[in-house]
Amino acid sequence: MLIYSVALFALAAVFGLYLISRVLKGALPPWPAALAHGAFAATGLVILLYAAFLTGTPAPMAVLIAAGLLVLAALGGFLMISFHLRGQVPPKPVAVIHALAAVAGFLTLCFGVFAPAAS
């Protein structure tokens, strides 16, 4: 199940790269790309949280840390959507912090999913 989460976050990252390139240029990103990014990321996060906390199988510590980082990234995403809804380009520092949290969470999730278990 975590593989699906990784795949969805990878798709979200592709859209995220486009979105942050627009924000760093000072342009408002288009709604369809923002909605696709959010939909992929939110679905990946729901699957991750379900797999990490509700399946009854203990999750590796890296997966739990990734969940925390990605929840923080989601909060940053909500903040950026609030700017988008007002027709304003999100502040660049907010976009960069959101991206850094998301990348850190994604890489930590990949480590927790794909790294061989310590024996």
VENKA-V658305 format. One record per residue. N is the residue number from 1. RES is the residue in one letter. PHI is phi in degrees with one decimal (none if undefined). PSI is psi in whole degrees, -180 to 180 (* if undefined). D_LAST is the distance of its C-alpha to the last C-alpha in Angstrom with 2 decimals. Layout:
[[N:RES:PHI:PSI:D_LAST] [N:RES:PHI:PSI:D_LAST]]
This chain:
[[1:M:none:-35:22.57] [2:L:-65.9:-27:20.91] [3:I:-61.6:-39:21.86] [4:Y:-63.9:-39:25.45] [5:S:-62.3:-45:25.13] [6:V:-59.4:-45:23.92] [7:A:-62.7:-42:26.84] [8:L:-66.7:-40:29.33] [9:F:-66.8:-33:28.38] [10:A:-64.6:-42:28.76] [11:L:-64.2:-41:32.22] [12:A:-61.2:-37:33.05] [13:A:-64.2:-38:32.16] [14:V:-61.0:-47:34.67] [15:F:-67.0:-36:37.38] [16:G:-61.5:-39:36.29] [17:L:-60.2:-43:36.90] [18:Y:-64.5:-45:40.38] [19:L:-63.1:-46:41.06] [20:I:-69.5:-29:40.14] [21:S:-64.0:-38:42.21] [22:R:-67.8:-45:45.16] [23:V:-63.7:-43:44.67] [24:L:-66.2:-22:44.42] [25:K:-86.7:-4:47.70] [26:G:84.4:16:49.27] [27:A:-107.2:146:49.68] [28:L:-74.0:125:48.90] [29:P:-66.8:151:46.29] [30:P:-69.4:145:47.60] [31:W:-57.5:-44:46.84] [32:P:-58.1:-40:45.45] [33:A:-68.4:-40:42.69] [34:A:-65.2:-41:41.92] [35:L:-68.4:-40:41.85] [36:A:-63.8:-45:39.59] [37:H:-57.2:-49:37.16] [38:G:-64.8:-39:37.23] [39:A:-66.3:-45:36.93] [40:F:-64.5:-45:33.86] [41:A:-66.1:-44:32.17] [42:A:-65.0:-41:33.20] [43:T:-65.5:-43:32.05] [44:G:-61.5:-39:28.65] [45:L:-68.3:-42:28.41] [46:V:-62.3:-45:29.51] [47:I:-63.0:-43:26.94] [48:L:-61.0:-48:24.17] [49:L:-63.7:-40:25.43] [50:Y:-61.9:-49:25.77] [51:A:-65.3:-36:22.27] [52:A:-78.7:-34:20.75] [53:F:-119.7:-17:23.03] [54:L:-118.5:-4:24.92] [55:T:-84.9:-15:22.91] [56:G:87.4:-8:21.42] [57:T:-94.8:128:17.86] [58:P:-61.9:132:15.84] [59:A:-90.8:146:15.58] [60:P:-59.1:151:13.03] [61:M:-57.0:-37:14.77] [62:A:-61.2:-36:15.73] [63:V:-68.2:-39:17.58] [64:L:-66.3:-41:19.40] [65:I:-64.5:-43:20.42] [66:A:-59.5:-41:21.59] [67:A:-60.1:-44:23.62] [68:G:-62.7:-45:25.33] [69:L:-63.1:-40:26.16] [70:L:-74.3:-29:27.52] [71:V:-65.9:-42:29.60] [72:L:-61.6:-42:31.09] [73:A:-62.4:-39:31.83] [74:A:-62.8:-39:33.51] [75:L:-61.7:-40:35.70] [76:G:-63.6:-36:36.78] [77:G:-63.7:-40:37.56] [78:F:-62.8:-40:39.79] [79:L:-62.1:-43:41.57] [80:M:-68.1:-35:42.23] [81:I:-64.2:-34:43.56] [82:S:-62.3:-37:45.99] [83:F:-68.1:-43:47.42] [84:H:-60.1:-41:47.57] [85:L:-64.3:-27:49.48] [86:R:-88.6:2:52.02] [87:G:76.6:20:52.46] [88:Q:-110.3:145:51.01] [89:V:-70.7:130:48.49] [90:P:-60.2:149:45.46] [91:P:-60.7:140:45.26] [92:K:-58.6:-42:43.30] [93:P:-60.5:-37:41.14] [94:V:-65.1:-43:40.09] [95:A:-63.9:-41:39.22] [96:V:-68.5:-42:37.20] [97:I:-64.7:-42:35.27] [98:H:-58.2:-47:34.62] [99:A:-64.7:-43:33.39] [100:L:-63.9:-42:31.13] [101:A:-63.9:-41:29.53] [102:A:-66.3:-43:29.12] [103:V:-64.8:-43:27.62] [104:A:-61.7:-43:25.16] [105:G:-65.2:-42:24.21] [106:F:-63.9:-46:24.02] [107:L:-65.5:-38:21.82] [108:T:-65.8:-40:19.45] [109:L:-62.7:-45:19.46] [110:C:-59.7:-41:18.82] [111:F:-61.8:-46:15.78] [112:G:-66.0:-29:14.47] [113:V:-87.8:-42:15.45] [114:F:-101.8:-18:14.78] [115:A:-72.2:140:11.88] [116:P:-65.0:143:8.77] [117:A:-66.7:141:6.23] [118:A:-69.2:135:3.76] [119:S:-107.9:*:0.00]]
